[in-house]
Amino acid sequence: MDAAKTALGAFLAQIKGSQERIGLVEFSGQVNNVIELEELGRTRDTLDSAIAALNANGDTALLDGVRTAYQRLQERGDKERINAIVAMTDGRENASSVSLNTLVREIQRQSNRRTGGDFLHRLWQRRRLRYAARRGRRVWRPGARRHRADDS
């Protein structure tokens, strides 16, 4: 957790302007604390305090955290800014109420273009390939020839 705090602090320190909007979604076994997207000039101290107070607490609902962050970005609907989610975790996903497949479909449905879910789709594909590789199974990916999972 200390490494994540250090990385988040460094990330905020690199942002010199006050107009950029930054929010924070904290999660453990569930989404716990949400600092809404707001201009950094107004929330820098709040974000610094929230980062300092982060601690590891049980399970990891990473996908619920990503879902909440994505919903917040969509509520803003700001096409003039770069809309990005930086996800950091100290553990493996094990507690979300949404599956990776469902989250990918939700993002793809809500996106005007398919690109909204591309990152999550690539994550899902890698996970699927690793699972198959552990079991020595073949995996087919759309647009690709059939191959063994460990050939990718």
C-alpha positions in Angstrom: 0.0 0.0 0.0 2.9 2.3 0.7 4.0 2.0 -2.9 0.5 2.9 -4.2 0.4 6.0 -1.9 3.8 7.1 -3.1 2.8 6.6 -6.8 -0.5 8.5 -6.3 1.4 11.3 -4.5 3.9 11.5 -7.3 1.1 11.5 -9.9 -0.6 14.5 -8.2 2.7 16.3 -7.8 3.4 16.2 -11.5 0.1 18.0 -12.3 1.1 21.6 -11.9 -2.0 23.3 -13.2 -5.2 23.8 -11.2 -7.7 23.4 -14.0 -7.4 19.7 -14.4 -10.1 17.6 -12.9 -9.1 14.8 -10.7 -11.3 12.5 -8.6 -10.6 9.5 -6.4 -12.5 6.2 -6.0 -11.3 4.1 -3.0 -12.2 0.5 -2.8 -11.6 -2.6 -0.7 -14.3 -5.1 -0.5 -16.6 -2.4 -1.9 -16.4 1.1 -3.1 -15.9 3.1 0.1 -14.9 6.7 -0.6 -15.5 8.8 -3.7 -14.0 12.2 -4.1 -15.9 13.7 -7.1 -14.2 15.0 -10.2 -13.3 18.5 -9.4 -10.7 21.0 -10.5 -7.4 20.2 -8.8 -7.1 23.8 -7.5 -10.1 23.1 -5.2 -9.4 19.5 -4.2 -5.6 19.1 -4.0 -5.5 19.2 -0.2 -8.5 16.8 0.1 -6.9 14.4 -2.3 -3.6 14.5 -0.5 -5.3 13.8 2.8 -7.4 10.9 1.3 -4.2 9.4 -0.2 -2.4 9.6 3.1 -5.4 7.9 4.8 -5.5 4.9 2.4 -5.0 1.5 4.0 -5.4 -2.1 2.9 -8.6 -3.5 4.2 -9.5 -7.0 3.3 -10.9 -7.9 -0.1 -10.4 -6.1 -3.5 -13.4 -4.9 -5.5 -11.3 -3.5 -8.3 -13.9 -3.8 -11.0 -16.5 -2.1 -8.9 -14.0 0.8 -8.4 -13.4 1.0 -12.2 -17.1 0.9 -12.8 -17.8 3.8 -10.4 -14.9 5.9 -11.9 -16.2 5.3 -15.4 -19.8 6.2 -14.4 -18.4 9.5 -12.9 -16.6 10.3 -16.1 -19.7 9.6 -18.1 -21.9 11.8 -15.9 -19.5 14.7 -16.6 -19.6 14.0 -20.3 -16.8 16.5 -21.0 -15.6 15.9 -24.6 -13.1 18.8 -24.4 -10.9 17.1 -21.9 -8.9 13.9 -21.8 -11.0 11.4 -19.8 -8.8 8.8 -18.2 -9.0 6.3 -15.4 -5.8 5.3 -13.5 -6.4 2.2 -11.5 -4.1 1.1 -8.8 -4.6 -1.9 -6.5 -2.6 -3.7 -3.8 -4.4 -7.0 -4.5 -6.2 -9.3 -6.9 -9.8 -8.7 -7.8 -11.9 -10.9 -5.6 -15.0 -9.0 -4.4 -16.7 -7.0 -7.1 -20.4 -7.3 -7.8 -19.7 -7.0 -11.5 -17.7 -9.4 -13.7 -15.1 -8.2 -16.1 -17.2 -9.4 -19.1 -20.2 -7.5 -17.8 -18.2 -4.3 -17.2 -16.7 -4.5 -20.7 -20.2 -4.9 -22.3 -21.5 -1.9 -20.2 -18.7 0.3 -21.3 -19.0 -0.7 -24.9 -22.8 -0.1 -24.8 -22.4 3.3 -23.2 -19.6 4.4 -25.6 -20.3 6.2 -28.8 -17.4 4.2 -30.3 -16.2 0.8 -29.4 -12.9 2.2 -28.2 -14.4 3.0 -24.8 -14.1 -0.7 -23.8 -11.0 -1.6 -25.7 -8.7 -1.4 -22.7 -11.0 -3.6 -20.6 -11.4 -6.0 -23.5 -7.7 -6.4 -23.9 -7.4 -7.0 -20.1 -10.2 -9.7 -20.4 -8.4 -11.3 -23.4 -5.1 -11.5 -21.5 -6.8 -13.0 -18.5 -8.5 -15.5 -20.7 -5.3 -16.5 -22.4 -3.5 -16.9 -19.0 -6.3 -19.1 -17.7 -6.1 -21.3 -20.8 -2.3 -21.5 -20.7 -2.5 -22.8 -17.1 -4.7 -25.6 -18.4 -2.9 -26.2 -21.7 -6.0 -25.4 -23.7 -6.3 -23.8 -27.1 -7.8 -20.3 -27.3 -9.4 -18.6 -30.3 -9.4 -14.8 -30.6 -11.6 -13.0 -33.2 -9.5 -12.0 -36.2 -6.7 -14.4 -35.3 -5.7 -17.9 -36.3 -6.2 -20.6 -33.8 -3.2 -20.9 -31.5 -2.2 -22.4 -28.3 -2.6 -20.0 -25.4 1.1 -20.1 -24.6 2.1 -19.1 -28.2 0.8 -15.5 -27.7 
